């Protein structure tokens, strides 16, 4: 059985990723990137924030065309 706190942490991170994908506003994207680089993000997940940001940026470039 999954830990409810782990489920919540995963849901928070997933929502931030979804928000990043939906926004085109540079300030909003910068805010989400700050979250990815924050200590709070590090508490929620073991993901590498720079790798995640890089992949999301590449994804955005692909969909801009």
C-alpha positions in Angstrom: 0.0 0.0 0.0 1.3 3.4 -0.9 2.2 6.0 1.7 -0.4 8.8 1.6 2.3 11.4 2.1 4.2 10.1 -0.8 1.1 10.2 -2.9 0.5 13.8 -1.9 4.1 14.7 -2.7 3.9 13.1 -6.1 0.6 14.9 -6.8 2.2 18.2 -6.0 5.1 17.6 -8.3 2.9 16.3 -11.1 0.6 19.4 -10.8 3.6 21.7 -11.2 4.7 19.8 -14.3 1.2 20.1 -15.7 1.1 23.8 -14.9 4.5 24.2 -16.7 3.1 22.5 -19.7 0.0 24.7 -19.8 1.6 28.1 -19.3 3.3 30.3 -21.9 3.8 33.3 -19.6 7.5 33.7 -18.9 7.0 34.9 -15.4 4.8 32.0 -14.6 7.3 29.6 -16.1 10.1 31.2 -14.1 8.1 30.8 -10.9 7.5 27.1 -11.5 11.2 26.7 -12.3 12.0 28.4 -9.0 9.8 25.8 -7.3 11.6 23.0 -9.1 14.9 24.4 -7.8 13.6 24.9 -4.2 14.4 23.0 -1.1 10.7 22.2 -0.9 10.9 20.4 -4.2 13.9 18.4 -2.9 11.8 17.4 0.1 9.0 16.2 -2.1 11.0 14.2 -4.6 14.4 12.9 -5.5 14.1 14.1 -9.1 17.0 16.2 -10.5 15.4 19.6 -11.0 17.7 20.7 -13.8 17.1 17.6 -15.8 13.3 18.0 -15.3 13.4 21.7 -16.4 15.6 20.8 -19.4 13.1 18.1 -20.5 10.1 20.4 -20.1 11.8 23.2 -22.0 12.6 20.8 -24.9 9.0 19.6 -24.8 7.8 23.2 -25.1 10.1 23.9 -28.1 8.7 20.8 -29.8 5.1 22.0 -29.3 5.7 25.6 -30.3 5.9 24.6 -34.0 
